[in-house]
């Protein structure tokens, strides 16, 4: 009897202590998790607090105001290109913060993608606007038929500061327009507010930057419907009667009220076509100036013998895709002749030249104290894909004169494919 009671008492104590030990273990587990969480939050808060610029960079946003796309030409071929007008809508100064840009050009025909990059780290104040240009590194050869040009979709992204992938901002998604321009011409059009508008400018407010990315993501859908005419839609009524393969740019030039031509001073060309993009006055024998009218790639190169400042020679370069019928080229030659009110140029009288590089069709022109020609496109790439008008009031043989000048003046290289001129020496 005596020996059994202690045994039962010990057994009862063991059974009663099990829940207690479980409760203690559970409490210790909860306390351990609590202190671990507090320590992690404190460590995280300390890291972000030590670099306030990280949080600021995550909230920094850029707002694209307008976009322009084109095919940029150089010695290797045609490159898809995009230009953007970007506004600092972050509500603070981004000067000194590295801003990285990436443009992805996707060929919808074969899925090939090429990437262009750029970086900013200079002055960029609040609400300041800056221009961005990105160009695909791989060139294309564009055929004469624009319908056969590659369909390229472009997406532009940016990162402000040292942020991660989640903070990458999509600026715009659009298609490359079927238009060729030099980079200088395109950026000038963008500066003149001739790009496609993306959003309506509004005064910046602290609450606006978070909402603007949503607007930006919706807008790029629009250019995918009809991008070709959006950049030149200033005169929609004038574009309706034109054939489908005609661009408004050349027609605007032909309808221009102020014009300059043979015999006029360089000042008259500045008034008609703005100041020249390029000049060459190294040789005292000839001064050359290249004017770029607002006509989607048309170039007018003027040569003056000596230092008189008078137009003795004119070369007009017109991209083939701007022309729907040859009469437009004849009209432009007539305007450059400048005697169209009382006398018209005679011609063109057609002929063919067989050069080592191939066949060239030429239409000869003549007028009082002036002679010239129209060279028709003879290829699918570069300057061979252009019309060329030449006018001169000098007695010298124009082919020999231009051949000698083209070896010295780079802007005259446009004449080489039409006359078999070798400018390599």
C-alpha positions as CSV (number, residue, x, y, z in Angstrom):
1,X,0.0,0.0,0.0
2,X,2.8,2.3,0.9
3,X,4.8,1.4,-2.1
4,X,2.0,2.0,-4.6
5,X,1.0,5.6,-3.7
6,X,4.3,7.2,-4.6
7,X,4.2,5.4,-8.0
8,X,0.7,6.8,-8.7
9,X,1.7,10.2,-7.5
10,X,4.7,10.3,-9.8
11,X,2.6,9.1,-12.7
12,X,0.1,11.8,-12.1
13,X,2.8,14.5,-12.0
14,X,4.2,13.3,-15.3
15,X,0.8,13.5,-17.0
16,X,0.0,16.9,-15.6
17,X,3.4,18.4,-16.7
18,X,3.1,17.5,-20.5
19,X,0.7,20.2,-21.4
20,X,2.8,22.7,-19.6
21,X,5.9,21.7,-21.4
22,X,4.0,22.0,-24.8
23,X,2.8,25.5,-23.9
24,X,6.3,26.6,-23.0
25,X,7.7,25.2,-26.2
26,X,5.0,27.0,-28.2
27,X,5.6,30.3,-26.4
28,X,9.3,30.1,-27.1
29,X,8.6,29.5,-30.8
30,X,6.3,32.5,-31.1
31,X,8.8,34.7,-29.2
32,X,11.7,33.6,-31.5
33,X,9.7,34.3,-34.7
34,X,8.7,37.7,-33.3
35,X,12.2,38.8,-32.5
36,X,13.5,37.5,-35.8
37,X,10.9,39.5,-37.7
38,X,11.6,42.7,-35.7
39,X,15.3,42.3,-36.4
40,X,14.7,41.8,-40.1
41,X,12.4,44.8,-40.3
42,X,14.9,46.9,-38.4
43,X,17.7,45.8,-40.7
44,X,15.6,46.5,-43.8
45,X,14.6,49.9,-42.5
46,X,18.2,50.8,-41.7
47,X,19.4,49.8,-45.2
48,X,16.8,52.0,-47.0
49,X,17.2,54.8,-44.6
50,X,20.9,54.8,-45.3
51,X,20.2,55.5,-49.0
52,X,17.2,57.8,-49.4
53,X,18.1,58.3,-53.1
54,X,17.1,54.7,-53.8
55,X,13.5,55.3,-52.8
56,X,13.5,58.6,-54.8
57,X,14.8,56.9,-57.9
58,X,12.2,54.2,-57.7
59,X,9.5,56.9,-57.9
60,X,11.2,59.0,-60.6
61,X,9.3,59.0,-63.9
62,X,9.8,60.5,-67.4
63,X,6.8,61.5,-69.5
64,X,7.2,61.3,-73.3
65,X,5.5,64.2,-75.0
66,X,5.9,63.3,-78.7
67,X,7.5,60.6,-80.8
68,X,8.9,60.5,-84.4
69,X,10.0,57.4,-86.2
70,X,11.9,57.1,-89.5
71,X,14.4,55.1,-91.5
72,X,17.9,56.7,-91.1
73,X,20.4,56.4,-93.9
74,X,24.1,56.1,-93.8
75,X,26.9,54.5,-95.9
76,X,25.9,51.0,-94.8
77,X,22.2,51.2,-95.5
78,X,18.9,52.2,-93.7
79,X,18.5,51.9,-90.0
80,X,15.1,52.0,-88.1
81,X,15.2,55.0,-85.7
82,X,13.0,56.7,-83.1
83,X,13.1,60.1,-81.5
84,X,11.3,61.2,-78.3
85,X,10.7,64.4,-76.5
86,X,10.9,63.5,-72.8
87,X,9.8,65.6,-69.8
88,X,11.1,65.2,-66.3
89,X,7.7,64.7,-64.5
90,X,9.3,63.2,-61.4
91,X,8.8,66.5,-59.4
92,X,12.4,66.8,-58.6
93,X,15.8,67.5,-60.1
94,X,17.4,64.5,-61.8
95,X,20.7,66.1,-62.6
96,X,23.7,63.8,-62.0
97,X,21.5,60.7,-61.8
98,X,22.3,58.1,-64.4
99,X,19.3,57.5,-66.7
100,X,19.7,54.5,-69.1
101,X,17.6,54.1,-72.2
102,X,17.0,51.0,-74.4
103,X,15.2,50.7,-77.7
104,X,14.2,47.3,-79.0
105,X,13.5,47.1,-82.8
106,X,11.5,44.0,-83.6
107,X,11.2,42.8,-87.2
108,X,7.7,41.4,-87.3
109,X,8.5,39.5,-90.5
110,X,11.2,37.2,-89.1
111,X,11.3,38.0,-85.4
112,X,14.8,39.4,-85.5
113,X,15.4,42.0,-82.7
114,X,18.2,44.6,-82.5
115,X,18.9,46.8,-79.5
116,X,20.0,50.5,-79.2
117,X,21.1,52.1,-76.0
118,X,21.9,55.5,-74.6
119,X,22.6,57.1,-71.3
120,X,22.1,60.5,-69.6
121,X,23.8,61.8,-66.5
122,X,23.8,65.5,-67.0
123,X,21.6,68.4,-66.1
124,X,17.9,67.5,-66.0
125,X,15.7,69.9,-63.9
126,X,12.1,69.4,-62.9
127,X,9.7,69.8,-65.8
128,X,12.7,70.2,-68.2
129,X,12.3,68.6,-71.7
130,X,15.1,66.8,-73.5
131,X,15.4,65.0,-76.8
132,X,16.3,61.3,-77.2
133,X,17.4,59.5,-80.4
134,X,17.8,55.8,-80.7
135,X,18.9,54.0,-84.0
136,X,19.1,50.3,-84.7
137,X,22.7,49.2,-85.3
138,X,21.9,46.7,-88.1
139,X,21.2,48.3,-91.6
140,X,18.5,47.2,-94.1
141,X,18.3,47.5,-97.9
142,X,14.9,49.0,-98.7
143,X,13.3,48.0,-102.0
144,X,11.5,50.6,-104.2
145,X,8.1,49.3,-103.3
146,X,7.3,50.6,-99.8
147,X,4.8,47.8,-99.2
148,X,7.8,45.5,-99.2
149,X,9.7,47.4,-96.5
150,X,10.2,45.6,-93.2
151,X,7.5,46.1,-90.6
152,X,9.5,47.1,-87.5
153,X,7.9,47.6,-84.0
154,X,9.9,49.7,-81.6
155,X,9.7,49.7,-77.8
156,X,11.6,52.3,-75.8
157,X,12.3,51.7,-72.0
158,X,14.3,53.6,-69.4
159,X,15.7,53.2,-65.9
160,X,16.3,56.2,-63.6
161,X,19.2,55.6,-61.3
162,X,20.2,52.3,-59.7
163,X,16.9,50.5,-59.8
164,X,15.9,46.9,-60.5
165,X,13.9,45.4,-63.3
166,X,10.6,46.1,-61.6
167,X,11.3,49.9,-61.8
168,X,11.9,49.8,-65.6
169,X,9.6,52.3,-67.3
170,X,8.1,51.6,-70.7
171,X,8.1,55.0,-72.6
172,X,6.5,54.1,-75.9
173,X,5.6,51.2,-78.2
174,X,5.1,52.1,-81.9
175,X,5.8,51.1,-85.5
176,X,8.6,52.6,-87.7
177,X,7.1,54.9,-90.3
178,X,7.8,54.3,-93.9
179,X,9.8,57.5,-94.5
180,X,13.5,58.1,-94.9
181,X,15.3,61.1,-93.3
182,X,18.6,62.0,-92.0
183,X,18.9,62.1,-88.2
184,X,19.4,65.8,-88.3
185,X,16.2,66.3,-90.3
186,X,14.2,64.1,-88.0
187,X,15.4,65.8,-84.8
188,X,14.7,69.2,-86.4
189,X,11.1,68.1,-87.1
190,X,10.8,66.9,-83.5
191,X,12.0,70.3,-82.3
192,X,9.5,72.0,-84.4
193,X,6.8,70.0,-82.7
194,X,6.0,67.9,-85.8
195,X,6.1,64.6,-84.0
196,X,3.1,62.5,-83.0
197,X,1.7,63.8,-79.7
198,X,1.4,61.2,-76.9
199,X,-0.2,63.1,-74.0
200,X,-1.5,66.6,-73.4
201,X,0.8,68.8,-71.5
202,X,-0.5,69.6,-68.1
203,X,1.1,71.4,-65.1
204,X,3.1,69.0,-63.0
205,X,1.6,68.1,-59.6
206,X,2.9,65.7,-56.9
207,X,0.1,63.2,-57.6
208,X,0.5,63.2,-61.4
209,X,3.6,61.1,-62.0
210,X,2.0,57.8,-60.8
211,X,-1.0,58.3,-63.2
212,X,1.0,59.2,-66.3
213,X,2.5,55.7,-67.0
214,X,-1.0,54.4,-67.4
215,X,-1.8,57.0,-70.1
216,X,1.5,56.2,-71.8
217,X,0.8,52.5,-72.0
218,X,-2.6,53.0,-73.6
219,X,-1.4,55.6,-76.2
220,X,1.1,53.4,-78.2
221,X,-1.8,51.4,-79.5
222,X,-2.9,54.3,-81.8
223,X,0.2,54.4,-84.1
224,X,-0.1,50.7,-84.8
225,X,-3.3,51.4,-86.8
226,X,-2.1,54.0,-89.3
227,X,1.4,55.4,-88.5
228,X,2.3,56.4,-92.1
229,X,0.3,59.6,-92.2
230,X,0.3,60.6,-88.6
231,X,3.5,62.7,-88.7
232,X,2.4,64.7,-91.7
233,X,-1.3,65.1,-90.9
234,X,-1.2,68.9,-90.7
235,X,-3.3,69.1,-93.9
236,X,-5.6,66.1,-94.0
237,X,-7.8,67.7,-96.7
238,X,-4.9,68.0,-99.1
239,X,-3.9,64.4,-98.6
240,X,-7.2,62.9,-99.7
241,X,-7.0,63.4,-103.4
242,X,-3.4,62.1,-103.6
243,X,-2.7,58.5,-104.6
244,X,-1.8,56.0,-101.9
245,X,1.9,56.0,-102.7
246,X,2.2,59.8,-102.5
247,X,3.5,61.6,-99.4
248,X,2.2,65.1,-98.6
249,X,5.8,66.5,-98.1
250,X,6.6,67.0,-101.8
251,X,3.2,68.6,-102.5
252,X,3.7,71.0,-99.6
253,X,7.0,72.0,-101.2
254,X,5.4,72.5,-104.7
255,X,2.7,74.6,-103.1
256,X,5.1,76.8,-101.1
257,X,4.5,80.5,-101.8
258,X,8.2,81.6,-101.3
259,X,10.8,79.9,-103.4
260,X,14.4,80.4,-104.5
261,X,16.2,79.3,-107.6
262,X,18.9,79.9,-110.2
263,X,20.5,83.3,-109.9
264,X,19.1,84.1,-106.4
265,X,21.3,85.0,-103.5
266,X,21.9,82.6,-100.6
267,X,19.8,84.9,-98.5
268,X,16.7,84.1,-100.7
269,X,17.3,80.4,-100.1
270,X,17.5,81.0,-96.3
271,X,14.2,82.8,-96.5
272,X,12.6,80.0,-98.5
273,X,14.1,76.9,-96.9
274,X,15.7,78.1,-93.6
275,X,19.4,78.2,-93.0
276,X,21.6,75.5,-94.6
277,X,22.3,72.3,-92.7
278,X,25.8,72.1,-94.3
279,X,28.2,74.5,-96.1
280,X,31.6,74.2,-97.8
281,X,33.6,77.3,-98.5
282,X,37.1,75.8,-98.3
283,X,37.7,76.3,-102.0
284,X,37.6,79.9,-103.3
285,X,36.4,78.7,-106.6
286,X,33.1,77.4,-105.4
287,X,30.9,77.8,-102.3
288,X,28.3,75.0,-101.6
289,X,25.3,75.0,-99.2
290,X,22.8,72.2,-98.5
291,X,19.2,73.3,-97.7
292,X,16.6,70.9,-96.3
293,X,13.0,72.0,-96.9
294,X,10.2,70.5,-94.8
295,X,9.5,67.8,-97.4
296,X,10.4,64.5,-95.9
297,X,13.9,64.1,-97.2
298,X,14.2,66.5,-100.1
299,X,17.6,68.2,-100.2
300,X,18.6,71.3,-102.3
301,X,22.3,71.8,-102.8
302,X,23.3,75.2,-104.2
303,X,26.7,76.1,-105.7
304,X,28.0,79.6,-106.1
305,X,31.1,80.3,-108.3
306,X,33.6,82.4,-106.4
307,X,32.3,84.4,-103.5
308,X,29.3,86.1,-105.2
309,X,26.7,84.3,-103.1
310,X,24.6,83.7,-106.1
311,X,23.1,80.3,-107.1
312,X,25.0,79.2,-110.3
313,X,24.3,75.5,-109.8
314,X,21.4,73.7,-108.1
315,X,21.1,70.0,-107.3
316,X,17.8,68.8,-105.9
317,X,17.5,65.3,-104.4
318,X,14.0,63.8,-104.1
319,X,13.4,60.4,-102.5
320,X,11.6,58.1,-104.9
321,X,8.7,57.3,-102.5
322,X,7.6,60.9,-102.5
323,X,6.9,60.9,-106.2
324,X,3.6,59.6,-107.7
325,X,4.2,60.9,-111.2
326,X,7.2,62.4,-113.1
327,X,5.3,65.7,-113.7
328,X,5.9,66.5,-110.0
329,X,9.7,66.5,-110.7
330,X,9.3,68.7,-113.7
331,X,7.2,71.1,-111.7
332,X,9.9,71.3,-109.0
333,X,12.6,71.9,-111.7
334,X,10.4,74.7,-113.1
335,X,10.2,76.4,-109.7
336,X,13.9,76.2,-109.3
337,X,14.3,77.7,-112.7
338,X,12.5,80.8,-111.3
339,X,11.4,82.1,-114.8
340,X,8.1,80.1,-114.7
341,X,5.9,83.2,-114.8
342,X,7.2,84.3,-118.2
343,X,9.0,81.3,-119.6
344,X,9.1,77.6,-119.0
345,X,11.9,75.1,-119.2
346,X,11.9,73.0,-122.4
347,X,11.8,69.3,-122.0
348,X,12.4,66.8,-120.6
349,X,14.0,65.2,-123.6
350,X,14.6,61.6,-122.6
351,X,17.8,59.6,-123.2
352,X,19.6,56.7,-121.6
353,X,23.2,56.4,-120.4
354,X,24.9,53.0,-120.0
355,X,27.5,53.3,-117.2
356,X,29.8,50.6,-115.7
357,X,27.4,50.6,-112.7
358,X,24.3,50.1,-114.9
359,X,21.6,51.9,-116.9
360,X,20.6,55.5,-116.1
361,X,17.6,57.3,-117.6
362,X,18.0,61.1,-118.1
363,X,15.6,63.8,-119.1
364,X,17.4,66.9,-120.5
365,X,16.1,70.4,-119.7
366,X,16.9,73.7,-121.3
367,X,15.9,77.4,-120.8
368,X,17.2,80.9,-121.4
369,X,20.6,81.1,-119.8
370,X,20.0,77.7,-118.1
371,X,20.3,74.0,-118.8
372,X,19.9,70.9,-116.8
373,X,18.6,67.4,-116.5
374,X,16.4,65.1,-114.5
375,X,18.0,61.8,-113.4
376,X,15.6,59.0,-112.6
377,X,16.1,56.4,-109.8
378,X,18.4,53.7,-111.0
379,X,18.6,51.4,-107.9
380,X,17.0,50.5,-104.6
381,X,19.5,51.6,-102.0
382,X,20.8,54.9,-100.9
383,X,21.3,57.8,-103.4
384,X,20.4,55.5,-106.3
385,X,16.8,55.4,-105.0
386,X,16.4,59.1,-105.5
387,X,15.4,61.5,-108.3
388,X,18.0,64.1,-109.0
389,X,17.5,67.5,-110.7
390,X,20.5,69.5,-111.9
391,X,20.4,73.1,-113.1
392,X,23.2,75.3,-114.1
393,X,23.7,78.8,-115.6
394,X,27.5,78.3,-116.2
395,X,29.0,77.6,-119.6
396,X,31.2,74.9,-118.3
397,X,30.5,71.2,-118.9
398,X,28.4,70.3,-115.8
399,X,29.3,66.6,-115.6
400,X,33.1,67.4,-115.6
401,X,32.6,70.3,-113.1
402,X,30.6,68.2,-110.7
403,X,32.9,65.2,-111.1
404,X,35.8,67.4,-109.9
405,X,33.8,69.0,-107.1
406,X,32.3,65.7,-105.9
407,X,35.8,64.4,-105.1
408,X,36.3,67.4,-102.8
409,X,32.9,68.2,-101.4
410,X,31.2,65.3,-99.5
411,X,27.6,66.6,-99.9
412,X,28.0,66.2,-103.7
413,X,28.4,62.5,-103.5
414,X,24.7,62.2,-104.2
415,X,25.6,62.9,-107.9
416,X,28.1,60.1,-108.2
417,X,25.7,57.2,-108.9
418,X,24.0,59.0,-111.7
419,X,27.1,60.0,-113.7
420,X,29.5,57.2,-113.0
421,X,31.7,59.4,-111.0
422,X,34.3,57.7,-108.9
423,X,34.7,59.6,-105.6
424,X,37.0,57.1,-104.0
425,X,40.2,59.0,-105.0
